Structure formats: C-alpha cells, structure tokens
Amino acid sequence: MRGLRPVARLCFIAAIAIAGIAALPNRAAAQGPITCASLGPQLLGGNIKYADAQIVPANTLPGAMPGAFTGTPPSAKATVPIAYCLVVLSYSSTRAKDPTPQNITIYVGLPLNSIDGGVTGSTVDNLTTVQGNWNGRTEGQGGGGCAGNTNVNSTGAITNGFVGSGTDGGHGNPNDDPGNTCDQAVLSLGHLNYQYIQDWIYNGPQQEIIWSKKVADLYYGKAPRYNYWNGCSTGGHQGYALAQTLGGELDGILASAPAMYWTRFQTAQMWGQIAMYDIAQEVIAGPKLAAVQNAAIAACDKNDGVTDGIIDDPRTCTFNAKANICGSTPTANCLTAKEADAVNTMWDGPRNASGERIWFPLDRGTDFSIWDGNTPFGLAPVQFSWDLADPAYDNAGVYPTSYPGYWGNVALSSKISAPGTVTTYAAVAEAGSKTVADLTDTFDDLDAFKASGGKMVTFVGANDAFIMPRGVINYYRVMADRYAERHDSDHFAGVQKFYRLFHVPGVSHCGIGILGHSSLGPWPQNGVDFNAVVNWVEKGVAPSQVIGSGNTAAPAYIPGSPTTLTRPLCPYPQTAVYNGSGAVADAANWQCGGDLEKNVPVGAPLTGPPGLPVACYDVLVKYKHEIDGPLDYQSSGVDPAMCVGQGKPW
C-alpha cells in the first residue's frame, strides 16, 4: 500500500470497500420488515465473522455479547431513552493467519420497526416516521482521538428517529491501548502496522456506512431515503475520508474540527515542547503561559473593531511575547527573555533551517495547556514514533522528573538545538510525510462526492487547541481553487455550492471554550449545525449563516446565563460584522460579510514582510521536502502574485 500515490491509493481503498457490497447476504428486496431477533443469522457470512442482534429496552445498557466475540463491546456507559434494536458485527477481509489481522467492530442502532413495537407515521423530532419509529434516515457517528465510537446514540441519532451507527475503527480490545494514543501502530523498530492505521481512518468508517445502510434495509424492508455522517475531531477526519472515498454513499456530512492532515498536525503538536526545551531549557509554568495568552487577547481584541474578548481572526494578531518580559519591578507571571523567545517561536510555528513554514502554529489567544504542559499531549510523541517507525518515541517524559522524553533527541533546527540532539524537527516531519502521511492526512479531492450531489459542512474554532485551524482553511482554499468557476469574481463560489466551511471565533476544539480566558465564543448548540446539513440536502437550502451561542464569562454554554453570547457564524471567507449599535453579545446586531482572506496582520509579523494578506504567511514548504524544499503556493491554494513583498513573492 505504501507505494501507491494518494489518489490511486484512495480509489483502491474505495473500490475494495464498495466491492464488499457484492458479498453481502442475499435477500429479495421489499419483503417487508423482519424482527430484530432474526437479523443475526441473516447477516453472518462472508467478511462478517460475528453477528448479534438484540432489543435493548429504554434506559438500559446492552446485554453481553454472546458466543465467540473478539471485538470491542458496545458502550457500557451510554443508555438510550427509547427501546431500540442493536446489531453488532465483526468484519474482517484479511486472510487467515495474517500477521496484522483485520477485526473491525460495527455497531448499528435501529429505532424499533412496526413488528417490534414501533409506530409508523408517528412524529419524532419534527420528522414523520416511515417504518415503525424510523424516520427513513441513517446517521453515521464518528470517533475521537485514536478511538472509534461504540455508542450508537452519541449524537442522539436513535432518539431522533435515525439509524445510528459507530465503529471501533478496527482497534479491537480497548485494553490494548488504554491511553487512546494509537501507539500500536508501530509494530517494532522500522515497521508500522499499516492495516491498523488504514482500518481506523478508512476501512472502519466505510464499512460502518455500508453495513448500516444494508442492516436498515434488511430490518425495515426498505432502503434509507437519506444517509448522513456526523462527527467532530477524529469524527470530522473520518467524515473527510468518507467524502473523498465513498462518493454517492452519503448525502450529507457534518465534519467539524476535522483532525485532517493528521500526521502533519500531530507532529506539529510537539513544536512547542521542543521550543521550550531548546530555548528556555524548561517547561514554562502554566500561569505564565496563561498570562501571555490573555495579554495577546487583550492586545488583538480590537483588530475587528469590536471589544468583546474575542480575536475574530487570530492570523491578524502579531502581539509579541517580549511585551511580557519582567521589568525592574517584576509583575505576576511575567516572562524571562528566554521564555519570551520560546513563546514567540511557538506562535510562529514549525519552520525549517531556511525559515520556510513546515506547518501552522498555535495561534495567539489559544490555550497552551493542551500541548505544552509538563507532559506532552498524549498523541504527539506517539506521532513521532509513527514518523520514524521507532517505538522509543512513545516515551513522552514528565517535567521535571524525567525531562525531556525521548523526543529530546529532536532539535528545533540545525541552528537552534539542545545538547545531545541527533535529528531535527524538519527531518522528523519529512520522514512522517514520506512514511505515513499519504495514508493519514485525507487531503484528496471531492470530485465524486460533488458529482453525486453530496453536501458537506464544517465548523472550526479559530482558537482550536487540538488541531491547527489553519490546516482546515488550507484545504478549503485548495478545494476553492479546484472548483472555482470561470469568470466568477467570488473565488469561493464554486466550492460553496456543495461544501461550506464556517469560521467560529473565540472557540477551541469541538465547541470547547478557551480555558485560559474562561470564555466560549459562539458555537452551534442543540444540533443546529446538523440540521443545517439536513436542510441543505433535503430542502436545497444552503446555510448562509448558523447562529452560535457561547458565554463571555465561562468556557461553556450555559442556557439562560446572563453572560450568554449569540452571533451568526458565516461561510468562509465571510465573518460576522457588527452593525455598529446594540448589544455586542446579541446576534441580532451582527451580519455576515467581509472577506477574511483579505485581512492583513496588524503590526509586524515575527517572520516575513508586513502588510501582506494573511494567507501569504501560511504558504507551506513542499510536501515531502520539509527539510529544504521550496514554498508550494499551489498546494496552499495561494496566488503568489498577491504575496509580492520586497519585489518578489514572499
């Protein structure tokens, strides 16, 4: 699999997944519904090595899996407020005695059909059921971190009348990876478990979708009318993988805060730790990092003309950490000169020895605490082990007792390093791009999805502390180039006909607030984001805005709170623009407008000439040439003509 080019590889993966349909158990169409209890025997066979079906009473956990079940059991924590039929399948297409055997568990939760007690024609969440308690739709649900999703009602799918589904991503027994860090992807020095990685990103979600549709057809006696995906983080990553490989299988996809470009952004999560070690020889204390984070928010809050505790576009913020260096009379949580240099390096983001951008930074105003605490974020050092196929890098270390971990071998660059380093960040990044990123990073086109009439919506927090939101913008810009229409003055008009990205200021990952600032910007609450996808698919109403809700004094949405904030969320490159009067916290006083692509950093950037559009500072070095390659404007979706600085494209 490693030798295939990305597009060819994904076409091959998709062909295998779809070809599996031909091997599904045969059953004449439109024979009417059957009982939940009779599903198991009809599903068993071929690549389905285990099949069980049971009715789970309302507010009750599923029963134990009978027989020789070797996969991951369904969630033992989540109950559903209505009775439903739960189907659990084990899928494997690998040959006997394969050294890395496939073992994907698929979970399908079905609202009861008319035979099992459902009521056809009833109303569930404003939709009329078409067979029993089923509204005629499926909703695949994504996972998080390196885990799948064993809860078939994690988004409320079954409760709302959808067939809900999930998969463990082929990871088998969760006790094998209790830290949810994917360290099992490295078999031994020099050897990656490509089956494990491929199952988690592609095969698991693909089979989840294919089998949930087949099981629904079997149970209800009719095929689903519409099929959807709903995921955030890894679930968003999986949503992009599905859009790129299963065009025609899904009608609508909500894929928010997608952990796409997985290898590149997970590798970049270690940049801050290395910067602190190489420059400051310490992990900077959390209160100091929070203080400089809040100083940046205060300094850049007004960049959009409104004082509201939110940096609308962090790319415009050039606040320099040196402003927080301790003076003759030190203030609380001020920085040393070395600490300020380290923070500025973290904000500037991964670069090679020539100063070219390898990946995107932790933006100003974003929490440091997720990646840059006393222990690196769990997935980050493991990614180094993937990049270099070396399990020794799983040793993250803990400051100050076992500091640094094995990653202390990696220098920021050939120009900035700590004693004893043996390689550079750029070398690790390039190794990851060459070794595994083609399989993990989900950056291929959406041609088949677009041709099938599919619709996709993504929301991403401008201060996402788990992924770099600029990576999602990078992909969207590239897709805008691909689907741009001739003579169209709006460069994004073509892509917006089927795929819309919503910029969400003042929000971290998947609706989490900014912890260090104790606030939450406007995030779509109570399913309004998923409803926007449904309305686009079924009614043809493309979302021109979605109202988000947050809190100006707490990092969480609290219904009825006097400090609630509401604001329209807008399709990129638009953003919410204040009308100039009325309460700043009220969405009624804002409208979508402007063009974030035309924003210019306020002040002097740390790297590069001032005064250029923000996209110019985000052009990446050529993929797989991170050590010394040229800048690749095309793969960043940027016209070099707009980035002329000092007489040449910068």
DARANOR-V458867 format. One record per residue. N is the residue number from 1. RES is the residue in one small letter. SS is DSSP state (H for helix, E for strand, C for the rest). OMEGA is omega in whole degrees, 0 to 359 (none if undefined). Layout:
[[N & RES & SS & OMEGA] [N & RES & SS & OMEGA]]
This chain:
[[1 & m & C & 185] [2 & r & C & 185] [3 & g & C & 183] [4 & l & C & 173] [5 & r & C & 186] [6 & p & H & 184] [7 & v & H & 179] [8 & a & H & 180] [9 & r & H & 183] [10 & l & H & 176] [11 & c & H & 179] [12 & f & H & 179] [13 & i & H & 181] [14 & a & H & 180] [15 & a & H & 178] [16 & i & H & 182] [17 & a & H & 183] [18 & i & H & 178] [19 & a & H & 179] [20 & g & H & 180] [21 & i & H & 182] [22 & a & H & 183] [23 & a & H & 181] [24 & l & C & 180] [25 & p & C & 182] [26 & n & C & 176] [27 & r & C & 180] [28 & a & C & 183] [29 & a & C & 171] [30 & a & C & 176] [31 & q & C & 181] [32 & g & C & 183] [33 & p & C & 175] [34 & i & C & 183] [35 & t & C & 176] [36 & c & H & 184] [37 & a & H & 183] [38 & s & H & 184] [39 & l & H & 187] [40 & g & H & 182] [41 & p & H & 182] [42 & q & H & 181] [43 & l & H & 185] [44 & l & C & 177] [45 & g & E & 181] [46 & g & C & 179] [47 & n & C & 176] [48 & i & E & 185] [49 & k & E & 180] [50 & y & E & 178] [51 & a & E & 177] [52 & d & E & 177] [53 & a & E & 180] [54 & q & E & 171] [55 & i & E & 180] [56 & v & E & 179] [57 & p & C & 179] [58 & a & C & 176] [59 & n & C & 182] [60 & t & C & 176] [61 & l & C & 177] [62 & p & C & 175] [63 & g & C & 179] [64 & a & C & 178] [65 & m & C & 180] [66 & p & C & 173] [67 & g & C & 187] [68 & a & C & 180] [69 & f & C & 183] [70 & t & C & 181] [71 & g & C & 178] [72 & t & C & 180] [73 & p & C & 175] [74 & p & C & 185] [75 & s & C & 178] [76 & a & C & 181] [77 & k & C & 189] [78 & a & C & 173] [79 & t & C & 181] [80 & v & C & 184] [81 & p & C & 175] [82 & i & C & 176] [83 & a & C & 181] [84 & y & E & 176] [85 & c & E & 180] [86 & l & E & 176] [87 & v & E & 177] [88 & v & E & 182] [89 & l & E & 169] [90 & s & E & 184] [91 & y & E & 175] [92 & s & C & 178] [93 & s & C & 181] [94 & t & C & 182] [95 & r & C & 177] [96 & a & C & 178] [97 & k & C & 174] [98 & d & C & 182] [99 & p & C & 175] [100 & t & C & 188] [101 & p & C & 177] [102 & q & C & 178] [103 & n & C & 184] [104 & i & E & 174] [105 & t & E & 180] [106 & i & E & 180] [107 & y & E & 178] [108 & v & E & 178] [109 & g & E & 187] [110 & l & E & 171] [111 & p & E & 187] [112 & l & C & 175] [113 & n & C & 187] [114 & s & C & 178] [115 & i & C & 183] [116 & d & C & 173] [117 & g & C & 177] [118 & g & C & 185] [119 & v & C & 179] [120 & t & C & 179] [121 & g & C & 177] [122 & s & C & 180] [123 & t & E & 178] [124 & v & E & 179] [125 & d & C & 176] [126 & n & C & 175] [127 & l & E & 181] [128 & t & E & 181] [129 & t & C & 183] [130 & v & C & 176] [131 & q & E & 185] [132 & g & C & 181] [133 & n & C & 185] [134 & w & E & 181] [135 & n & C & 177] [136 & g & C & 185] [137 & r & E & 172] [138 & t & E & 179] [139 & e & E & 174] [140 & g & E & 185] [141 & q & E & 187] [142 & g & C & 182] [143 & g & C & 180] [144 & g & C & 182] [145 & g & C & 176] [146 & c & C & 183] [147 & a & C & 170] [148 & g & C & 181] [149 & n & C & 182] [150 & t & C & 183] [151 & n & C & 185] [152 & v & C & 180] [153 & n & C & 186] [154 & s & C & 178] [155 & t & C & 184] [156 & g & C & 185] [157 & a & C & 184] [158 & i & C & 179] [159 & t & C & 182] [160 & n & C & 174] [161 & g & C & 178] [162 & f & C & 163] [163 & v & E & 181] [164 & g & E & 181] [165 & s & E & 177] [166 & g & E & 177] [167 & t & E & 174] [168 & d & C & 179] [169 & g & C & 180] [170 & g & C & 184] [171 & h & C & 174] [172 & g & C & 184] [173 & n & C & 181] [174 & p & H & 178] [175 & n & H & 178] [176 & d & H & 181] [177 & d & H & 187] [178 & p & C & 180] [179 & g & C & 180] [180 & n & C & 183] [181 & t & C & 178] [182 & c & C & 182] [183 & d & H & 179] [184 & q & H & 179] [185 & a & H & 176] [186 & v & E & 181] [187 & l & E & 180] [188 & s & E & 180] [189 & l & C & 178] [190 & g & C & 185] [191 & h & E & 176] [192 & l & E & 176] [193 & n & C & 184] [194 & y & H & 178] [195 & q & H & 180] [196 & y & H & 182] [197 & i & H & 182] [198 & q & H & 179] [199 & d & H & 182] [200 & w & H & 185] [201 & i & H & 188] [202 & y & H & 191] [203 & n & H & 181] [204 & g & H & 178] [205 & p & H & 178] [206 & q & H & 181] [207 & q & H & 175] [208 & e & H & 181] [209 & i & H & 183] [210 & i & H & 184] [211 & w & H & 177] [212 & s & H & 178] [213 & k & H & 180] [214 & k & H & 180] [215 & v & H & 178] [216 & a & H & 179] [217 & d & H & 181] [218 & l & H & 186] [219 & y & H & 185] [220 & y & H & 182] [221 & g & C & 177] [222 & k & C & 182] [223 & a & C & 177] [224 & p & C & 176] [225 & r & C & 182] [226 & y & E & 181] [227 & n & E & 187] [228 & y & E & 171] [229 & w & E & 181] [230 & n & E & 181] [231 & g & E & 176] [232 & c & E & 182] [233 & s & C & 174] [234 & t & H & 176] [235 & g & H & 174] [236 & g & H & 176] [237 & h & H & 179] [238 & q & H & 177] [239 & g & H & 177] [240 & y & H & 177] [241 & a & H & 180] [242 & l & H & 179] [243 & a & H & 183] [244 & q & H & 186] [245 & t & H & 183] [246 & l & C & 177] [247 & g & C & 181] [248 & g & C & 180] [249 & e & C & 180] [250 & l & C & 178] [251 & d & C & 182] [252 & g & E & 182] [253 & i & E & 167] [254 & l & E & 185] [255 & a & E & 187] [256 & s & E & 182] [257 & a & C & 188] [258 & p & C & 178] [259 & a & C & 179] [260 & m & C & 190] [261 & y & C & 190] [262 & w & H & 184] [263 & t & H & 184] [264 & r & H & 182] [265 & f & H & 177] [266 & q & H & 174] [267 & t & H & 182] [268 & a & H & 177] [269 & q & C & 179] [270 & m & C & 184] [271 & w & H & 182] [272 & g & H & 178] [273 & q & H & 180] [274 & i & H & 179] [275 & a & H & 180] [276 & m & H & 182] [277 & y & H & 185] [278 & d & H & 185] [279 & i & H & 185] [280 & a & H & 181] [281 & q & C & 181] [282 & e & C & 163] [283 & v & C & 182] [284 & i & C & 184] [285 & a & C & 181] [286 & g & H & 179] [287 & p & H & 177] [288 & k & H & 179] [289 & l & H & 178] [290 & a & H & 181] [291 & a & H & 180] [292 & v & H & 173] [293 & q & H & 181] [294 & n & H & 175] [295 & a & H & 178] [296 & a & H & 179] [297 & i & H & 180] [298 & a & H & 183] [299 & a & H & 187] [300 & c & H & 180] [301 & d & H & 186] [302 & k & H & 181] [303 & n & H & 178] [304 & d & H & 177] [305 & g & C & 183] [306 & v & C & 175] [307 & t & C & 183] [308 & d & C & 180] [309 & g & C & 183] [310 & i & C & 169] [311 & i & C & 185] [312 & d & C & 178] [313 & d & C & 183] [314 & p & H & 179] [315 & r & H & 179] [316 & t & H & 186] [317 & c & E & 180] [318 & t & C & 181] [319 & f & C & 183] [320 & n & C & 183] [321 & a & H & 179] [322 & k & H & 176] [323 & a & H & 181] [324 & n & H & 177] [325 & i & E & 182] [326 & c & C & 177] [327 & g & C & 180] [328 & s & C & 173] [329 & t & C & 187] [330 & p & C & 174] [331 & t & C & 181] [332 & a & C & 174] [333 & n & C & 173] [334 & c & C & 186] [335 & l & E & 167] [336 & t & C & 179] [337 & a & H & 179] [338 & k & H & 179] [339 & e & H & 178] [340 & a & H & 177] [341 & d & H & 179] [342 & a & H & 180] [343 & v & H & 178] [344 & n & H & 178] [345 & t & H & 177] [346 & m & H & 180] [347 & w & H & 180] [348 & d & H & 174] [349 & g & C & 186] [350 & p & C & 177] [351 & r & E & 175] [352 & n & C & 185] [353 & a & C & 178] [354 & s & C & 179] [355 & g & C & 180] [356 & e & C & 183] [357 & r & E & 175] [358 & i & C & 177] [359 & w & C & 189] [360 & f & C & 186] [361 & p & C & 163] [362 & l & C & 186] [363 & d & C & 176] [364 & r & C & 184] [365 & g & C & 181] [366 & t & C & 179] [367 & d & C & 172] [368 & f & C & 196] [369 & s & C & 183] [370 & i & C & 185] [371 & w & C & 197] [372 & d & E & 175] [373 & g & C & 182] [374 & n & C & 175] [375 & t & C & 177] [376 & p & E & 174] [377 & f & C & 192] [378 & g & H & 184] [379 & l & H & 190] [380 & a & H & 178] [381 & p & H & 176] [382 & v & H & 177] [383 & q & H & 174] [384 & f & H & 179] [385 & s & H & 174] [386 & w & H & 184] [387 & d & H & 186] [388 & l & H & 183] [389 & a & C & 184] [390 & d & C & 184] [391 & p & H & 179] [392 & a & H & 182] [393 & y & H & 173] [394 & d & H & 179] [395 & n & C & 185] [396 & a & C & 185] [397 & g & C & 178] [398 & v & E & 178] [399 & y & C & 0] [400 & p & C & 191] [401 & t & C & 181] [402 & s & E & 189] [403 & y & C & 350] [404 & p & C & 170] [405 & g & C & 182] [406 & y & H & 179] [407 & w & H & 176] [408 & g & H & 175] [409 & n & H & 188] [410 & v & E & 179] [411 & a & E & 174] [412 & l & C & 179] [413 & s & C & 177] [414 & s & C & 181] [415 & k & C & 181] [416 & i & C & 182] [417 & s & C & 173] [418 & a & C & 178] [419 & p & C & 173] [420 & g & C & 179] [421 & t & C & 184] [422 & v & C & 179] [423 & t & E & 181] [424 & t & E & 177] [425 & y & H & 181] [426 & a & H & 179] [427 & a & H & 177] [428 & v & H & 180] [429 & a & H & 179] [430 & e & H & 177] [431 & a & H & 178] [432 & g & H & 179] [433 & s & H & 182] [434 & k & H & 187] [435 & t & H & 192] [436 & v & H & 188] [437 & a & H & 177] [438 & d & H & 182] [439 & l & H & 189] [440 & t & H & 200] [441 & d & C & 171] [442 & t & C & 181] [443 & f & C & 180] [444 & d & C & 188] [445 & d & C & 183] [446 & l & C & 187] [447 & d & H & 183] [448 & a & H & 179] [449 & f & H & 178] [450 & k & H & 182] [451 & a & H & 181] [452 & s & C & 182] [453 & g & C & 181] [454 & g & C & 179] [455 & k & E & 180] [456 & m & E & 179] [457 & v & E & 178] [458 & t & E & 170] [459 & f & E & 178] [460 & v & E & 179] [461 & g & E & 180] [462 & a & C & 177] [463 & n & C & 179] [464 & d & C & 184] [465 & a & C & 179] [466 & f & C & 173] [467 & i & C & 174] [468 & m & C & 183] [469 & p & H & 179] [470 & r & H & 176] [471 & g & H & 179] [472 & v & H & 178] [473 & i & H & 178] [474 & n & H & 180] [475 & y & H & 182] [476 & y & H & 179] [477 & r & H & 178] [478 & v & H & 178] [479 & m & H & 176] [480 & a & H & 176] [481 & d & H & 185] [482 & r & H & 186] [483 & y & C & 177] [484 & a & C & 182] [485 & e & C & 184] [486 & r & C & 177] [487 & h & C & 179] [488 & d & C & 182] [489 & s & C & 178] [490 & d & C & 184] [491 & h & C & 185] [492 & f & C & 185] [493 & a & C & 182] [494 & g & C & 182] [495 & v & H & 182] [496 & q & H & 177] [497 & k & H & 179] [498 & f & C & 186] [499 & y & E & 182] [500 & r & E & 177] [501 & l & E & 180] [502 & f & E & 178] [503 & h & E & 185] [504 & v & E & 184] [505 & p & C & 174] [506 & g & C & 183] [507 & v & C & 176] [508 & s & C & 192] [509 & h & H & 174] [510 & c & H & 176] [511 & g & H & 175] [512 & i & C & 178] [513 & g & C & 175] [514 & i & E & 190] [515 & l & H & 183] [516 & g & H & 180] [517 & h & H & 181] [518 & s & C & 179] [519 & s & E & 175] [520 & l & E & 174] [521 & g & E & 186] [522 & p & E & 177] [523 & w & E & 180] [524 & p & C & 183] [525 & q & C & 172] [526 & n & C & 173] [527 & g & C & 181] [528 & v & H & 178] [529 & d & H & 178] [530 & f & H & 178] [531 & n & H & 178] [532 & a & H & 177] [533 & v & H & 181] [534 & v & H & 181] [535 & n & H & 178] [536 & w & H & 182] [537 & v & H & 191] [538 & e & H & 181] [539 & k & H & 179] [540 & g & C & 182] [541 & v & C & 178] [542 & a & C & 183] [543 & p & C & 177] [544 & s & C & 172] [545 & q & E & 175] [546 & v & E & 182] [547 & i & E & 176] [548 & g & E & 180] [549 & s & E & 179] [550 & g & E & 183] [551 & n & E & 182] [552 & t & C & 186] [553 & a & C & 179] [554 & a & C & 182] [555 & p & C & 181] [556 & a & C & 176] [557 & y & C & 180] [558 & i & C & 182] [559 & p & C & 178] [560 & g & C & 181] [561 & s & C & 178] [562 & p & C & 179] [563 & t & C & 177] [564 & t & E & 177] [565 & l & E & 173] [566 & t & E & 183] [567 & r & E & 174] [568 & p & E & 173] [569 & l & E & 195] [570 & c & E & 178] [571 & p & E & 179] [572 & y & C & 14] [573 & p & C & 176] [574 & q & C & 173] [575 & t & E & 178] [576 & a & E & 180] [577 & v & E & 181] [578 & y & E & 181] [579 & n & C & 177] [580 & g & C & 178] [581 & s & C & 181] [582 & g & C & 183] [583 & a & C & 180] [584 & v & C & 183] [585 & a & C & 184] [586 & d & C & 181] [587 & a & H & 182] [588 & a & H & 184] [589 & n & H & 179] [590 & w & E & 174] [591 & q & E & 180] [592 & c & E & 180] [593 & g & E & 178] [594 & g & C & 181] [595 & d & C & 182] [596 & l & H & 179] [597 & e & H & 181] [598 & k & H & 178] [599 & n & C & 178] [600 & v & E & 178] [601 & p & C & 179] [602 & v & E & 184] [603 & g & C & 184] [604 & a & C & 176] [605 & p & C & 180] [606 & l & C & 180] [607 & t & C & 177] [608 & g & C & 180] [609 & p & C & 179] [610 & p & C & 168] [611 & g & C & 179] [612 & l & C & 174] [613 & p & E & 187] [614 & v & H & 182] [615 & a & H & 183] [616 & c & H & 180] [617 & y & H & 183] [618 & d & H & 175] [619 & v & C & 186] [620 & l & C & 171] [621 & v & E & 184] [622 & k & C & 179] [623 & y & C & 182] [624 & k & C & 176] [625 & h & C & 187] [626 & e & C & 184] [627 & i & C & 186] [628 & d & C & 182] [629 & g & C & 177] [630 & p & C & 172] [631 & l & E & 183] [632 & d & C & 182] [633 & y & C & 183] [634 & q & H & 181] [635 & s & H & 172] [636 & s & H & 178] [637 & g & C & 185] [638 & v & C & 175] [639 & d & C & 182] [640 & p & H & 181] [641 & a & H & 180] [642 & m & H & 185] [643 & c & H & 181] [644 & v & E & 177] [645 & g & E & 181] [646 & q & C & 172] [647 & g & C & 180] [648 & k & E & 176] [649 & p & E & 182] [650 & w & C & none]]
